[in-house]
C-alpha cells in the first residue's frame, strides 16, 4: 500500500537502503506494520458497517440509481486522495490515511444494499437464488481483477494501483447515473410479484400493467419502513448475527491470505497473490451453485447450513495443507466454495427474500434497509476480525496460525448455530412439500400470457 509497506517488505533488506524508505518510514518493525494494517482495515470496516445501516435506509427513501451513482463517484475521489494525492504531495501521515480510508468505507457502503435492492425488484423469489448467486460472485471477480491490475500497474508507481481502479469506478458511476433503470416501474412495467397465483400473469397482477400503463399505486413509491420495524422482521436478527460471525471469517481470508501464504510457506509475494485468487474462484462457484440449488428446492437456509457444516472441516484441512501449490490451491478453492459461497447467499438472495416478504409487499419499502442491516452487522464482525488477527499473529508463539484457524472454525460453527432454528423449520416445511417453487410453479395459462405480453 505504497508507503504503508507490508510486513514482507519490511523484512526485505533492499528497502532499508532506499532513501525514500529511510526518509518516510512509518514503521519500526514488521509487527508494527501488521498492527497498523489491521487497524486500518478495522477502521475501514467500522465506517463501512456504519455506512451500510445509513445507506440501506437511504436506498428505500430515495432513488436507488442516484444513491448508487453518488457512492461510486465520491468513493472514487476518496481513493484518489488516499493513494495518489498523498504521493503527489508527499503526504505520509497516519491521520491522512486513516481519514480518507474511513471516508472510502463510508461511501462504498452505498453499493451493496442498493444493488441488492435493484436486483430484488427485477427478479422474483423463485429465480432470485441463481441470479443473486451469479451477481454475488462479482466481489470475488473484482478481487481477482484487482489483484492482477495492482500487480500490473505497481512497477509504474504504486499510486497508479489506486488511480486506475478509481477511474474505472468514476466512469462506472457516470454510466449508472445516466443509464441504470432501478425498478420495473421506471420502465413502465408492473412490480415483479414475490409469489404468483394461477389468476395472474408472471410479470404482474393488473391488466392495465399488461397494456403498458402503470397504475397510480405503481407509480407512487411506497413509504419506507423504519429501522426498528425492519430489525423486527422475522429472520433479520438471526441472519444478521449469523453474517457477523461468517463475515469475520470470510474477510479475514480476503485481507490476510496472501500474508499467510508468505509467512507459513515462504512463497513469494507474486505467487501468494496468485494463489489467493483460488479462494475467490471457489466462492464464485459456491455462490452460483448454492443459489441454483436453493431455487430448485424452494428454501435457502438448508443450503446455507450444508455449506457452513462442510466449511468447518474444510478450514481445518486447509490449515494442514502440504507445502505444495497445487494442493494448497485446491484446498483453498474448496474452502472458498463453502465459506464464501454461504456468505454470498446470505448477503444477497436471503437478504432480498427477507426484505420482500409477502406481508410487506405493496405496503412499505424494506429491501435496501434489511440488506443494510444484515451486511452492516456482518461488517461489524469483520472489523473485529481485522483487529484481532494481527494481535494474535503478533504473539511470539509457534502455533499462532493454528490458533487463528481454530478461531475461524469456532466462528463458522457459531454461524451455523445462529440460524439452526430457521434451518430446522425450513427442513420440516421442505419435507412437507411446502417450498415456494412447489407452491407457485407457473401454469400453462400463465406462461402463455407471459409470452403474449413479451
N, C-alpha and C positions, 0 to 999 in steps of 0.2 A: 504494500500500500504506500508506495513512494518512500518518503522519509520515515514512515512508520514501519521500519524494517521488520521482517518476520524473524522469529527465533532462529530459523535456519540461517538467515543472512548474518545474524549476529555471530554465529559460530564460524562463519567463513572469514578467514584471515584477510582476504583481499579488501574487505570493507574497512578494516582498520587502517589501511594505507591510503584510503581515499580522502582527499582534502575536504570534500563536501561532507563526508561522513563525520570527520573529526570536528567540523565547524557547526554541524547541525544535528549532532547526535541527541536523540531523545531518551535513549535507554542505556543503562549501565550494564545490564545483564540480560540474557535470554529470558529469564523468569520475569523480569520487569516488563519486557516486551509482551510476553504471553498474557500477563495480567492486564496490561493496558488494552491489548486487543480484545480480551474477554470483556473488559469494562466498556469498551467502545461498542461491541456487539450488544451488550446488555442495554446500553443507553439507546441504541437504535431500536431494539425490540420493545423496550418500555414505551418509547414515543410512538412506535408503530402500533402497539397494543392500545394505547390511549386513543390514537387516531382512528382505529377501527371502530370503536364504540361511537365516536363522533360521526365518522363517515357513513356508517350504516344508517344512522338516523337522518343525516342529510340526504342520503340517496332516496329515502322514502318520502322526503318532503320537497325535493327539488328535482329538476330534470336530470336523469341519470347520465345522459350524454355530456352535459355541461360539467357535472361534478367530476366525471372521469377525465375529461379533457383538461380541466383545471389541475387536477392532481398530476397528470402526466407532464404537462408543460412546466409547472412550478417545481416538481421534483427534479426534472432535468436541469433546471437552473441551479438548484442547491448542490447537485452532484458536480457541476462545473466549478462552483465556488470551492467545494471540498477538495477536489483533486487537481484542478487546473489553475484557478486563480491563486491558490496557495503557493504553487510552484512559480507562476509567472511573477508574483510579487515577493517571492522568497519569504513567505509566512510559514514558519514551522513552530506551531504553538498548540499545546494541548487543547486550550479553550476553543480555538478556531475549528479544529477537527471535531470536537465534541458538539459544538453548537450546530454546525452545518450537517453533521451526520444525524443528529436528532431531528432537525427540520426535514431532512430527507425521509426519515422513517415516518414522520407525521404526515407528510404529503403523499408518500407512496401508499399509505393506508387507504386512500380513496379507491384504489384499483380493485381489490378483491371483492368487497361487498357489492359494488356497483355492477361489476361484470357478472357475478353470480346472479344478481337480480335480473339483469338484462336477459341472460340465457334462460333463467327460470320463467320469464314472461313469454318467451318464444316457444318453449317446449314443455309438454305435459309430463305428468309423473311417470307414465308407462314407458317413455323413451328417454327420460332425463338421465338415467344412470349412465347409459352409453355416451350420450352427448357430453355430459359433465365429465365423464371419465376421460374422454378424448381431450376436452379443453383443460381439465385439471392437470393433465400431463404437461401443460405449457410451461409451468415454472421449472420443471426438470429439463425441458428442452432449452429454456433460457439459460439455465445453469451450465449446460454443456456448451452452448454457443458462447456464453460469456467467458467461460474458462479458456476456450481456444482463441477468442478475439483478444482477450487480455494478453495472452502469451504472444500473439502475433504483433500487437502494437507496442509492447513493452520495450523492445530494442530501440524504438524511435523516441522514447521518453515516457516515463510512467504516466504523465498527465494525459497522454493520448488514450490510455486504457480507460480513462474516465470520460474524456471528451467525445470519443466515437459513440459509446453507448448512450450518452446523454443526448447527442444529436439525433440518434435514432428515436429515442423516447420523445423528444421535442417534435420531430416530424410526425410521429405516430399520434401525438396529442392533437396536432392540427388536423390530421385526417379524421380522427374521431369526432372532433367538434363539427366539422363540415359534412361528414359522410355517414355517421352512425345513426341508425334508426333504433331507438332503445326499446320500444314496445310495439306490438302489433297495431295498437290503436293509432299510433303516429302514421302508420301506412294505410289507414282506413280499413283495417281488419278488426274483427272482433277479438276479445280476450280468449286466450287458449284456456280451455277448461281443464281443471285438475282431474276430474272424473266424469267421463261422458256417460250418457244413457242412450237407450235404443231409440228415443224420440228426438234426438238432437244430432246435428252433423258433427263430425270430428273437430272441425275448426272453430265452432262457435255454437251459440244457443238461440240466436234470434234470426228470423227470416230477413229482416232488414239488413243485418250484417252480411248475409249471403249475397244480397244485391249490391254490396259495395258501399253501403251507407252505414254510418256509425250512430248508434243510439246516443241520446243525450247523456245517459248514465255512463256510456263507454267513454265519452269524450271528457268527462269530468273526473279528475284524478281523485280517488278515494282518500279519505282522511288517514294520515299516517298514525300507526299505533304508537302509544307512548312506551318509553323504555321499560317501565315496571311491568306493564302488561305483556310486553314481548318476552321478558325474562320468565314469566309465569306460563307461557305456552308449554304444554306438555312435551317433555323431552329436551327442552332447551338447556336447562340446568345440567342434566345428566350428560348430554353431549358436550357441553362447554367444559365441564370438569374433565371429561374423557379426553378432549382435544388438548387441554392444557398439559396433561401428562404425556400424550403422544407427540405433541409438537416439541416438547422438551427433548425427546429422543431424536426426532426427525431433523430438527435444526442443528442439533449437536453434530450430527453426521455432516450436514451441509457445511458447517463452519470449520470443523476440526478434522475431517477425514484426511485431507492431504497432509496435514501436520502429523497425524497418527502414523501414516504410512512412512513418512520420512524418519520419524522418531523411533519407531519399533523395528522397521526393516532396513533402514538406512538407504532407501531408494532416493533417487534424485528428485528435485522439485518438479521437473517436467514429467517424469514418469508417474509421480504421485498425483499430479493434477489430472493426467490422462486416466489413470486407474479410477480415480474418484468419480468419474463420469458414469461408471458402470452402476453405481448406486442410483443415479438419476435414471439410467436406462431401465433398470429393474422397476423403478417406480412408475415409469411410463406404461410399461406392460401391465403392472399390477393395477393401476388406475383404470385402464381400459377394460381389462378382464373383470375386475370387481364390479364396475358399472354395468357391464353387459350381463353378468350373472344375476345381479340384483334386479335388473329389469325383467329377466326371464322368470325368476321365482316369485317376483312381486314383493320382495322385502329386502331392505338394506342391512339391518343390524346383524342377521346371521352371517352374512358375507364378511362384514367387518369383524365379527367375533372369530371367524375362522382365520382371517388374516392376522389378527393380533395373537391368537393362540399359537399359530405357527411362527410368529415373529420372535417369540422368546427363545426357542432352541436355535433359530437361525442366527440370532445375535451371539449366542454362546459359541456356535460353530464357527462364526466369522472370526471371533477373537483367537481361536486356536488354529486359524488358517496357517498352512505352512508358508515358508518364505519362497513362494512360487507365484509369479504374477498372474498366470492363467488361473490357478486355483483360487487365488485371492479375488480376482475379478469375478469369477463365477459365484463365489460365496457372497461377495458384496452385492452383486445383482440380485441374488435370491433374497438377501436381507432387504434391499430396496423394494423388491416386489411386495413383500409382506408389510413392512413398516410404512414406507412412502405411499404404497397403494391404499392402505387403510386410511392414512391421513388425508389423501386427496378425496376419497369417497365421503368422508365426514364433512370436510370443509366446502364441498360443492353440492352434490346431489342431496345429501341428508339435510344440509342447511337450507337448501331451496325447498325441500319437502316440508320442513317444519314451518317455514315462512309462508307457505301457500296451502295450509290446511283448509279443509272444506269449510270449517266454521268461520274462517277469516275471509274467504273469497268473496269479493264484491263489497265487503264492509270496511276493510281497512288495509293499508299497506304495511306489511311486516317483513317482506323478503330481505331487503337490504339490512334492516335493523337486526334481524335474527342472525344473518350471516356475520355482521359486525360483532355481535355478542360472542358467538362461538369462536370466530377467528381471533377476536381481541383477547378472550380468555386464554386461548391457546398460545398467543404470542407472549402473554404474561408468563406462562410456564416456560416458554422458550428463553425468555430473558433471564429467568432464574438459572437455567442450564448454562447459559453463556458466561455467567458469573461464577458458577460453582465448579465447572470443569477445569478452568485454568488454576483455580485454588487447589483442587485435588491433584492436578498434574504437577504443581509446584512442590508438592511434598516429596521429600527425598526418600521415597520408598521404592523397592524393586518392582512391586506389583501394582503401581498406581493405575496403569491402564486396565488391569483386571478389575480393580475396584470401580472404575468408571463404567465398565461394561456390565458389572453386576448391578450398578445403579440403573443402567439402561433397561436391563431385564426387569427389574423391580417396577420401574415406571410403566413399562409396557403391560405388565400383569395388572398394575393398578388401573391402567386404561381400560382393560377388559372388565374389571370389577365395577367400574363406574356405570357401565351400560349392561351389566349382567341381567338386570331385571327386564330391560327392554328386549334383549335378545331372547330370553326365556318366553316372554309374552308373544313375540313375533313367531317363534318356532311353533308354539301351540296353534296360533292362527294359521300358519302355513300348513301344518298337518291337517287342519280342518278345511283346507282349500279356500281360504278367505283372503288371498292376496289380491291386490288391486288389478293385476293383469288378468286373473281368472274372472273376477267380478265384472270387469269393464272391457272385455275384449270386444272390439268393434264388430257390429253385424254387417251383413252383406249390403243392406239398405244404406247404412252409414257410409260404407266405402264408396257406393255408387254416387251418393250425394256429394261426397268429398271430391271425387274425380270430376263430376259435372261442374263443381264450383271452380276447380282449378282450370 
